[in-house]
């Protein structure tokens, strides 16, 4: 992605679509203040709201992460990973997740692959999110805690989970050691 921040990119797409913040709030069910913060701060609490914004603007989630040119096949070398977005644990909290897009640049993709660093000790409550689609996660390092509906599941290095994203869920670091995962998200058209 260019040096343009995510929030500015979202605002640019919204303005290109001649959509007001009020209209976008109505289309997405998200609060007006939340949407203003999204555009101004470029920091997201979860992928669920970001997906709703993309749908509200009639674009793919990856549109906010893509370079202008597409590549096929796409190769992302370890040393070339760009941090795509960071998510806060809550207002005034430090970043608890850093997402590195592994699909950025493949503009015709139907999945969103990420490498994600999860930080321990996120403050605030763990808000569950839900959205259409599916997710597949493999724990690369450390351990994670997945809240899936009313179940809380702990996964260690090498473990994987395949889940239906419509069920309210949350993924976080388990314990006091950072963790990392590979996650592939699928959003139906």
C-alpha positions as CSV (number, residue, x, y, z in Angstrom):
1,X,0.0,0.0,0.0
2,X,1.2,3.5,-0.6
3,X,1.9,5.8,2.4
4,X,-1.8,6.6,2.5
5,X,-3.2,5.5,5.8
6,X,-6.2,3.1,6.0
7,X,-8.5,5.7,7.4
8,X,-7.7,8.2,4.6
9,X,-8.2,5.4,2.0
10,X,-11.6,4.6,3.5
11,X,-12.6,8.3,3.4
12,X,-11.4,8.5,-0.2
13,X,-13.6,5.5,-1.3
14,X,-16.5,7.0,0.7
15,X,-16.2,10.3,-1.1
16,X,-15.7,8.7,-4.5
17,X,-19.0,6.9,-3.9
18,X,-20.6,10.2,-2.8
19,X,-21.6,8.6,0.5
20,X,-21.9,10.8,3.6
21,X,-20.8,9.5,7.0
22,X,-24.5,9.5,8.0
23,X,-25.4,7.3,5.0
24,X,-22.5,4.9,5.8
25,X,-23.6,4.7,9.4
26,X,-27.1,3.8,8.3
27,X,-25.9,1.2,5.8
28,X,-23.5,-0.5,8.2
29,X,-25.3,-0.2,11.5
30,X,-22.1,1.4,13.0
31,X,-22.2,4.6,15.0
32,X,-21.3,7.9,13.5
33,X,-18.6,8.6,16.1
34,X,-17.1,5.2,15.5
35,X,-16.9,5.8,11.7
36,X,-15.3,9.3,12.3
37,X,-12.7,7.7,14.5
38,X,-12.1,5.0,11.9
39,X,-11.4,7.6,9.2
40,X,-9.4,9.9,11.5
41,X,-7.3,7.3,13.5
42,X,-6.9,4.4,11.0
43,X,-7.1,2.0,13.9
44,X,-9.7,-0.8,14.1
45,X,-11.1,-2.8,17.0
46,X,-11.8,-5.8,14.8
47,X,-12.2,-7.0,11.3
48,X,-16.0,-7.2,11.6
49,X,-16.6,-3.4,11.5
50,X,-14.1,-3.0,8.7
51,X,-15.9,-5.6,6.7
52,X,-19.2,-3.8,7.3
53,X,-17.6,-0.5,6.0
54,X,-16.3,-2.3,2.9
55,X,-19.8,-3.8,2.2
56,X,-21.4,-0.4,2.8
57,X,-19.2,1.1,0.2
58,X,-19.6,-1.8,-2.2
59,X,-15.9,-2.9,-2.2
60,X,-14.0,-5.9,-1.0
61,X,-12.2,-5.7,2.3
62,X,-8.9,-6.1,0.4
63,X,-9.6,-2.9,-1.5
64,X,-8.4,-1.0,1.7
65,X,-5.2,-2.9,1.7
66,X,-4.3,-3.3,-2.0
67,X,-1.6,-1.8,-4.0
68,X,-2.8,-0.4,-7.3
69,X,-1.4,-3.2,-9.4
70,X,-2.3,-6.9,-9.3
71,X,0.1,-9.8,-9.3
72,X,-0.4,-13.4,-10.2
73,X,1.0,-15.5,-8.7
74,X,1.6,-13.4,-5.7
75,X,4.7,-14.1,-3.6
76,X,5.3,-12.3,-0.3
77,X,8.8,-12.7,1.0
78,X,9.2,-12.8,4.8
79,X,11.4,-9.6,4.8
80,X,8.9,-7.8,2.6
81,X,5.8,-8.1,4.8
82,X,4.1,-4.8,5.3
83,X,2.0,-4.2,8.4
84,X,-1.5,-3.6,7.1
85,X,-3.4,-2.5,10.2
86,X,-3.2,-2.5,13.9
87,X,-6.1,-3.0,16.3
88,X,-6.5,-1.5,19.7
89,X,-7.8,-3.4,22.7
90,X,-9.9,-0.3,23.5
91,X,-9.7,3.4,23.7
92,X,-6.5,4.4,25.4
93,X,-5.1,0.9,25.2
94,X,-2.0,-0.2,23.4
95,X,-2.1,-2.1,20.1
96,X,-3.0,-5.8,20.8
97,X,-2.9,-7.1,17.2
98,X,-0.8,-6.3,14.2
99,X,-2.0,-7.6,10.8
100,X,0.3,-8.3,7.9
101,X,-1.6,-8.9,4.7
102,X,-0.3,-11.8,2.7
103,X,-2.7,-11.1,-0.2
104,X,-2.1,-7.4,-0.8
105,X,-1.4,-6.9,-4.4
106,X,-3.6,-9.8,-5.7
107,X,-6.6,-7.7,-6.6
108,X,-8.9,-10.6,-7.8
109,X,-8.6,-12.6,-4.6
110,X,-11.6,-14.2,-2.7
111,X,-9.7,-14.9,0.5
112,X,-7.8,-12.6,2.9
113,X,-4.7,-14.2,4.2
114,X,-2.8,-12.6,7.1
115,X,0.1,-13.1,9.5
116,X,-1.0,-11.7,12.8
117,X,1.1,-10.8,15.9
118,X,-1.0,-10.9,19.1
119,X,0.2,-9.0,22.2
120,X,-0.5,-10.2,25.7
121,X,-2.4,-8.2,28.4
122,X,-4.8,-6.3,26.2
123,X,-6.9,-4.0,28.3
124,X,-10.7,-3.6,28.1
125,X,-13.3,-6.3,27.6
126,X,-13.0,-8.8,24.7
127,X,-15.8,-7.8,22.3
128,X,-17.1,-10.6,20.1
129,X,-17.6,-9.8,16.5
130,X,-19.5,-11.7,13.7
131,X,-19.6,-11.4,10.0
132,X,-20.4,-13.5,7.0
133,X,-17.8,-16.1,5.9
134,X,-15.3,-18.5,7.4
135,X,-11.9,-18.3,9.1
136,X,-9.0,-20.7,9.2
137,X,-6.3,-20.0,11.8
138,X,-3.0,-21.8,12.5
139,X,-1.0,-20.9,15.6
140,X,2.6,-20.2,14.6
141,X,4.1,-19.2,17.9
142,X,2.8,-19.0,21.5
143,X,-0.8,-19.8,22.4
144,X,-4.1,-18.1,21.6
145,X,-7.6,-18.0,23.2
146,X,-10.5,-18.2,20.9
147,X,-13.9,-17.3,22.2
148,X,-16.5,-18.9,19.9
149,X,-20.0,-18.3,21.0
150,X,-20.1,-19.3,24.6
151,X,-17.0,-21.6,24.3
152,X,-13.5,-20.5,25.2
153,X,-10.8,-22.6,23.4
154,X,-7.1,-22.5,23.9
155,X,-4.8,-23.4,21.0
156,X,-1.0,-23.9,21.1
157,X,1.7,-23.8,18.5
158,X,0.8,-26.0,15.5
159,X,-2.9,-26.2,16.5
160,X,-5.5,-24.9,14.0
161,X,-9.2,-23.9,14.0
162,X,-11.7,-23.6,11.2
163,X,-14.7,-21.6,12.2
164,X,-17.9,-20.1,10.8
165,X,-17.5,-16.3,11.2
166,X,-21.2,-15.6,11.7
167,X,-20.9,-17.1,15.2
168,X,-19.8,-14.3,17.5
169,X,-16.1,-14.8,18.1
170,X,-12.8,-13.2,19.4
171,X,-9.2,-14.2,19.0
172,X,-6.6,-13.1,21.6
173,X,-3.2,-13.9,23.0
174,X,-3.4,-16.5,25.8
175,X,-1.2,-15.8,28.8
176,X,1.7,-13.3,29.1
177,X,3.8,-14.3,26.1
178,X,3.2,-12.8,22.6
179,X,1.7,-15.2,20.0
180,X,1.5,-15.2,16.2
181,X,-0.9,-16.9,13.8
182,X,-1.6,-17.3,10.2
183,X,-5.2,-16.5,9.4
184,X,-7.2,-16.9,6.2
185,X,-10.6,-15.2,6.1
186,X,-13.2,-15.9,3.4
187,X,-16.0,-13.4,2.8
188,X,-18.7,-14.5,0.3
189,X,-19.6,-12.0,-2.3
